[in-house]
């Protein structure tokens, strides 16, 4: 198994060549504004650095491109919201809880029609096809070409959404549709928000994935392309181009997966210190712990699988006030090589503190020789305190577990942290994110309510659905295993209702080992 893993960060694009359990080579290349130029340069440098590696079996790319688009309100398309729900679920309209600036930019109109289902799959009301047709004509007349369709309890049965989509395409053949039942879990507003975000990003996702494919072709690589997802797994690029929201948190997730791989530890807390932030997450059974609460992306509350992360403003480029010893949260970010003292700049950063304290040997040490040793010790203590507190907050229980230190700024992590059995420092720690992308597996997930079934039968059905989805995403069916499973009886619903959640992972089809 030979994989190339690429992580496109805000400052650097990291690339690694991994064969089985061995990292053959790693490179860093500056990230470019168009993203793909940086990927192309990183690939060229990696191939040059690993002439004996041969051709890869697959290429995995992780990017924060889609998250940044939402946060920065750029490259977003207006999207119409078609909700199949009446006479229910009409009190809170689509976009109702979005930040005003974002809603104004992407709200392409809201349309509510009769239809949907009950919790057990029974029809709430027949779909009002005439109302859907009228909405489709209005959407076409408005010039909007992207639509998110959501329905009441559609993850249980998506027929109402799919039929509405058929009618929409009859009246508006050029529109692109996102179906909420293909994206989110049970919970209408959070799932609808995910679908709407996805719809606004579809055009950007198509352009980005097509550009990635072109970058591989320009580099002479013919291996299949996968994009990494929020849960630490990958999916085929042709699937990812239609579901960009699944790749929102792939950067920190890749770092966590890469860290436990490099350390050969399956259960740990991972601290990834970059140029701007330190991201802390908990890894259980080799995968990032999932957040149980609603996750906000660019101010929008969503309900879909995301890692449980804590980010603090401590990184290599974080500014330090020599008078008050305040650390951050402002950072020089990608300007570190121009603005830090050790590189000839005038800003005191955490990197300067690390060099002055003898923890790092980069830049010109003589440029920080004038710093007051007491100030350096005090600032370093503040840095250690902030990181230690963040790591402790992410522990799931009182047991002492290892803390794995990764990232270009991991020298800022103290050698001993209270509550942890050890601080593990690994080779290739600065490119753990790209390693995580290279070793990723393919996943499938189901979150559904079952009625009038025995426990084993309903779990078996849920597992079958999850496996089917993993195979569709590019997994080898023979290697798929269950990594997460839960069933919750819903006493407030009739029919012995049980909510089942199952997540599975498997190796890439044709390349399992």
C-alpha positions in Angstrom: 0.0 0.0 0.0 1.5 3.3 -1.1 -0.4 6.5 -0.4 0.4 10.2 -0.9 -1.2 12.3 1.8 -1.6 16.1 1.4 -2.9 18.6 3.9 -3.6 22.1 2.6 -3.2 24.5 5.6 -3.6 28.2 5.8 0.2 28.7 5.7 1.8 25.5 4.3 0.8 22.6 2.1 2.3 19.4 3.6 2.8 16.3 1.6 4.0 12.8 2.6 4.6 9.5 0.8 3.6 6.6 3.0 4.3 2.9 2.3 2.5 0.6 4.7 3.7 1.8 8.1 6.7 3.8 6.9 7.0 7.4 5.9 9.2 7.5 2.9 9.4 11.3 2.5 7.8 14.5 3.5 7.8 18.1 2.1 6.4 21.5 2.9 5.3 24.0 0.3 3.7 27.5 0.8 -0.1 27.4 0.3 -1.2 29.5 -2.6 -4.3 31.6 -2.9 -5.7 29.3 -5.6 -4.9 26.2 -3.4 -4.1 23.9 -6.4 -0.8 25.6 -7.4 0.5 24.8 -3.9 -0.7 21.2 -4.2 1.0 20.9 -7.6 4.3 22.3 -6.2 4.1 20.0 -3.1 3.6 17.0 -5.3 6.5 17.9 -7.6 8.8 18.3 -4.5 7.6 15.1 -3.0 8.1 13.0 -6.1 11.6 14.5 -6.4 12.4 13.7 -2.8 11.2 10.1 -3.2 12.5 8.9 -6.6 12.5 5.3 -5.5 9.0 5.2 -4.2 7.3 4.6 -7.5 3.7 5.4 -8.3 1.2 5.7 -5.4 -1.9 3.5 -5.1 -4.0 6.5 -4.0 -3.8 10.2 -3.2 -5.6 11.7 -0.2 -6.1 15.5 0.2 -7.3 17.3 3.2 -8.3 21.0 3.0 -9.8 23.8 5.0 -10.8 25.5 1.8 -14.6 25.0 2.3 -14.6 26.0 6.0 -12.6 29.2 5.2 -15.1 30.1 2.4 -18.0 30.0 5.0 -16.0 31.8 7.7 -14.8 34.5 5.3 -18.1 34.7 3.4 -16.5 34.2 0.0 -17.0 32.0 -3.0 -20.6 31.1 -1.9 -23.6 30.7 -4.1 -27.1 31.8 -3.2 -29.3 28.7 -2.3 -33.1 28.3 -2.1 -34.5 26.3 0.8 -37.4 23.9 0.0 -38.8 22.4 3.1 -41.3 19.5 2.9 -43.1 19.8 6.2 -46.6 21.4 6.2 -48.8 21.5 8.2 -46.0 20.9 10.8 -42.6 22.6 11.3 -43.6 26.0 10.1 -42.7 28.1 13.1 -39.0 28.6 12.5 -38.2 29.3 8.8 -35.0 28.3 7.0 -32.0 30.7 7.7 -33.8 31.9 10.8 -30.7 31.4 13.1 -28.0 32.3 10.6 -25.7 35.3 11.1 -27.3 38.2 9.3 -24.4 39.0 6.9 -24.2 35.3 5.8 -28.0 35.0 5.4 -28.1 38.1 3.2 -25.4 36.8 1.0 -26.8 33.3 0.4 -30.5 33.3 1.1 -32.1 32.4 -2.3 -35.6 32.2 -1.0 -37.6 29.9 1.3 -40.4 27.6 0.3 -42.6 25.4 2.5 -44.8 22.7 1.0 -47.1 20.1 2.4 -45.6 16.6 3.0 -43.1 14.7 5.0 -43.2 11.7 7.4 -43.7 10.7 11.0 -40.9 9.3 13.2 -41.8 5.7 12.2 -41.8 6.4 8.4 -45.6 6.8 8.1 -46.6 9.6 5.8 -47.4 12.9 7.6 -49.3 14.3 4.7 -49.2 13.5 0.9 -46.6 15.6 -0.9 -48.2 18.7 -2.5 -46.7 18.3 -6.0 -48.4 21.4 -7.3 -46.8 23.5 -4.6 -43.4 22.0 -5.4 -43.9 22.8 -9.0 -44.9 26.4 -8.2 -41.8 26.7 -6.0 -39.6 25.3 -8.7 -40.9 27.9 -11.2 -40.4 30.7 -8.7 -36.8 29.6 -8.0 -36.0 29.4 -11.7 -37.5 32.9 -12.3 -35.4 34.3 -9.4 -32.2 33.1 -11.1 -31.1 30.8 -8.3 -29.7 27.5 -9.5 -28.9 25.8 -6.2 -31.5 24.3 -3.9 -31.4 22.5 -0.6 -34.4 20.2 0.0 -35.3 19.1 3.6 -38.1 17.1 4.9 -39.5 16.1 8.3 -37.9 12.9 9.5 -36.3 12.4 6.0 -33.3 10.4 7.3 -35.8 7.6 8.1 -37.4 7.8 4.6 -36.2 10.2 2.0 -38.9 9.6 -0.6 -40.6 12.9 -0.2 -37.4 14.8 -0.7 -36.5 12.7 -3.7 -39.9 13.2 -5.3 -39.7 16.9 -4.7 -36.3 16.9 -6.4 -37.7 15.1 -9.4 -40.4 17.7 -9.9 -37.8 20.5 -9.3 -35.6 19.2 -12.1 -38.5 18.9 -14.5 -39.2 22.6 -14.0 -35.6 23.8 -13.5 -33.3 21.3 -15.2 -30.1 23.3 -14.6 -30.4 23.5 -10.8 -28.2 21.6 -8.4 -29.9 19.9 -5.5 -28.7 19.0 -2.0 -30.9 16.5 -0.2 -30.8 16.8 3.6 -31.4 13.1 4.3 -28.0 12.3 2.6 -26.1 14.6 4.9 -27.4 15.1 8.5 -28.9 13.2 11.3 -32.4 13.4 12.8 -33.3 17.0 13.8 -34.8 19.2 11.1 -33.1 22.6 11.7 -29.6 21.4 12.2 -29.9 19.0 9.2 -31.4 21.7 7.0 -28.6 24.1 7.9 -26.1 21.5 6.8 -27.9 21.0 3.5 -28.0 24.8 2.9 -24.3 25.2 3.7 -23.6 22.3 1.4 -25.7 23.9 -1.4 -23.9 27.2 -1.2 -20.5 25.4 -1.5 -21.4 23.0 -4.4 -20.0 25.3 -7.1 -16.7 25.9 -5.2 -16.5 22.1 -4.4 -16.8 21.1 -8.0 -14.1 23.7 -9.1 -11.8 22.7 -6.3 -12.0 18.9 -6.8 -11.7 19.3 -10.5 -8.6 21.4 -9.9 -7.1 18.7 -7.6 -7.7 16.1 -10.3 -6.0 18.3 -12.8 -3.1 18.9 -10.4 -2.6 15.1 -10.2 -2.7 14.7 -14.0 -0.2 17.5 -14.4 2.1 15.7 -12.0 1.8 12.4 -14.0 -0.1 10.6 -11.2 -3.0 8.4 -12.3 -4.0 7.0 -8.8 -7.6 7.6 -7.6 -8.1 10.7 -5.6 -9.8 10.8 -2.2 -10.7 13.8 0.1 -10.5 13.5 3.8 -13.6 14.0 6.0 -14.5 15.4 9.4 -14.4 12.0 11.1 -10.9 11.0 10.1 -11.8 8.9 7.1 -11.8 9.6 3.3 -14.2 9.4 0.4 -13.8 9.3 -3.3 -13.3 12.7 -4.9 -16.4 12.2 -7.1 -18.5 11.8 -3.9 -16.8 14.6 -2.0 -17.4 17.1 -4.8 -21.1 16.9 -4.0 -20.7 16.9 -0.2 -18.1 19.6 0.8 -19.5 20.0 4.3 -18.1 16.5 5.1 -14.6 18.0 4.8 -15.0 21.0 7.1 -12.8 19.8 10.0 -10.4 17.6 8.1 -7.3 19.5 9.0 -7.3 19.0 12.8 -8.8 15.5 12.3 -5.9 14.5 10.1 -3.4 15.7 12.7 -5.1 13.5 15.4 -5.1 10.4 13.2 -1.6 11.0 12.1 -0.4 11.5 15.6 -1.7 8.2 16.9 -0.4 6.4 13.8 3.1 7.9 14.3 3.0 7.1 18.1 1.5 3.6 17.7 -1.1 4.6 20.3 -4.8 4.2 19.9 -6.1 6.1 22.9 -4.7 9.5 23.8 -5.1 13.2 23.8 -3.5 15.0 20.9 -2.2 18.5 20.9 -1.4 20.0 17.5 0.4 23.4 17.8 0.5 25.3 14.5 1.3 28.9 13.7 -1.9 30.4 15.0 -3.7 28.0 17.3 -3.2 24.9 19.4 -5.9 22.3 18.6 -6.6 19.7 21.2 -8.7 16.5 20.7 -9.3 13.1 22.2 -8.6 10.0 20.2 -10.5 6.8 21.1 -9.8 3.5 19.3 -7.7 5.4 16.8 -10.4 7.9 15.8 -11.2 11.4 17.0 -14.0 11.6 19.6 -17.1 13.0 18.0 -18.8 16.1 19.3 -22.3 15.3 20.8 -23.5 18.9 20.8 -24.5 21.2 17.9 -21.4 22.4 16.1 -21.2 25.9 14.7 -19.5 26.6 11.3 -19.2 30.2 10.5 -21.9 31.0 13.0 -24.3 28.4 11.6 -25.5 25.7 14.0 -25.3 22.3 12.4 -26.0 18.7 13.3 -23.5 16.4 11.6 -20.4 14.4 12.5 -17.6 16.6 13.6 -14.7 16.0 16.0 -14.8 17.3 19.5 -12.1 19.9 19.4 -10.8 22.7 21.6 -8.7 25.4 19.9 -6.8 28.1 21.9 -4.8 31.1 20.6 -1.4 29.7 21.2 0.9 28.9 18.3 4.4 29.6 16.9 3.3 33.0 15.6 1.3 34.1 18.6 2.4 37.5 20.0 3.7 37.8 23.5 3.6 41.1 25.5 7.0 41.4 27.3 5.5 43.8 29.9 2.3 41.9 30.9 3.4 38.5 29.7 0.0 38.1 28.0 0.2 35.4 25.3 -2.1 35.9 22.3 -4.6 35.6 20.9 -3.2 37.7 18.1 -0.8 35.9 15.8 1.5 36.9 12.9 0.4 33.7 11.2 2.1 33.0 7.8 4.2 36.2 8.3 6.2 34.5 11.0 9.4 34.3 8.8 9.3 38.1 8.4 8.0 39.4 11.7 9.5 37.2 14.5 12.6 38.5 16.2 14.7 35.5 15.3 14.0 36.1 11.6 14.9 39.8 11.7 11.4 41.1 12.5 10.2 43.3 15.4 7.5 41.2 17.0 8.0 39.0 20.0 6.3 35.7 19.3 6.1 32.3 21.0 8.8 31.1 18.6 11.2 33.7 19.9 10.4 32.6 23.5 11.1 29.0 22.5 14.4 29.9 20.9 15.4 32.1 23.9 14.5 29.3 26.3 16.7 26.8 24.4 13.7 24.7 23.3 14.1 25.4 19.5 17.1 26.2 17.3 15.7 28.1 14.3 16.5 31.6 12.9 19.2 33.7 14.5 19.5 33.0 18.3 21.6 36.1 18.8 18.5 38.3 18.0 16.8 37.1 21.2 19.9 37.1 23.5 18.9 40.5 24.9 15.6 39.2 26.3 15.3 39.2 30.1 15.6 35.6 31.3 12.9 36.2 33.9 10.6 37.5 31.3 11.3 34.4 29.1 10.6 32.0 31.9 7.4 33.9 32.8 6.1 33.9 29.2 7.0 30.2 28.8 5.1 29.4 32.0 2.0 31.2 30.7 2.3 29.2 27.4 2.7 25.9 29.3 -0.2 26.8 31.6 -2.6 27.6 28.7 -1.7 24.4 26.8 -1.9 22.2 29.9 -5.3 23.5 30.8 -6.6 22.9 27.3 -5.3 19.4 27.2 -6.8 18.6 30.7 -10.2 19.9 29.6 -10.3 17.5 26.7 -9.8 14.3 28.8 -12.9 12.1 28.9 -12.2 10.8 32.5 -9.7 10.9 35.3 -7.4 8.2 34.0 -3.9 9.2 33.0 -3.5 8.8 29.2 -0.6 9.7 26.9 -0.5 13.2 25.4 0.9 13.2 21.9 2.6 16.4 20.8 2.5 17.3 17.1 2.7 20.3 14.8 5.4 22.7 13.8 5.0 24.5 17.2 4.9 21.4 19.4 8.1 22.5 21.2 5.8 24.8 23.1 4.2 21.8 24.8 5.8 21.0 28.1 7.6 17.7 28.7 5.4 17.0 31.7 1.7 17.8 32.0 -0.3 17.0 35.1 -3.0 14.3 34.6 -1.1 12.6 31.7 1.0 9.5 31.9 3.6 10.9 29.4 4.1 13.4 26.7 5.0 11.6 23.5 7.0 13.3 20.8 7.1 11.5 17.4 9.1 11.6 14.2 7.6 13.6 11.4 5.5 15.5 14.0 5.5 18.6 11.8 3.6 16.8 9.0 1.3 14.6 11.2 -1.7 16.2 9.3 -0.5 14.9 6.0 0.4 11.5 7.5 -3.2 11.3 8.9 -4.5 12.0 5.4 -2.3 9.3 3.8 -3.4 6.5 6.2 -7.1 7.3 6.3 -9.8 4.6 5.8 -13.2 4.9 4.3 -16.3 5.2 6.5 -20.1 4.7 6.5 -22.6 5.9 9.0 -26.3 5.5 9.8 -28.5 7.3 12.4 -32.0 6.1 12.2 -35.1 5.2 14.3 -36.4 1.6 14.1 -39.8 0.4 15.4 -41.2 -3.0 16.3 -37.9 -4.9 15.9 -35.7 -6.9 18.4 -32.4 -5.3 19.4 -30.2 -7.6 17.4 -32.3 -7.3 14.3 -32.4 -3.5 14.3 -28.6 -3.3 15.0 -28.0 -5.8 12.1 -30.1 -3.6 9.8 -28.3 -0.5 10.9 -24.9 -2.2 10.4 -25.9 -3.3 6.9 -26.9 0.2 5.9 -23.6 1.7 7.3 -21.6 -1.0 5.4 -23.5 -0.2 2.2 -22.6 3.5 2.5 -19.0 2.7 3.2 -18.7 0.6 0.1 -20.3 3.3 -2.0 -17.7 5.7 -0.7 -14.9 3.4 -1.8 -14.3 0.8 0.9 -13.5 -2.9 0.5 -16.6 -4.7 1.9 -14.4 -7.5 3.3 -12.4 -5.1 5.5 -15.3 -3.1 7.0 -15.5 -3.2 10.8 -17.8 -1.4 13.3 -16.0 1.3 15.3 -19.0 2.9 17.0 -22.4 1.6 17.8 -25.2 2.7 20.1 -28.9 2.1 20.5 -31.2 4.3 22.6 -34.8 3.2 23.4 -37.2 6.1 22.9 -39.8 5.6 25.6 -41.8 8.6 24.6 -42.6 7.2 21.2 -45.0 4.2 20.4 -44.0 1.0 18.7 -40.9 0.1 20.8 -39.0 2.8 18.9 -35.2 2.7 19.1 -32.7 5.2 17.7 -29.6 3.3 16.4 -26.3 4.9 15.4 -23.6 2.8 13.7 -20.3 3.9 12.2 -18.0 1.6 10.3 -14.6 1.9 8.5 -12.8 -0.2 5.9 -9.7 -0.1 3.8 -9.8 1.4 0.3 -11.2 -1.1 -2.2 -8.6 -3.0 -4.2 -5.8 -1.9 -1.9 -6.7 -3.6 1.4 -4.0 -5.3 3.3 
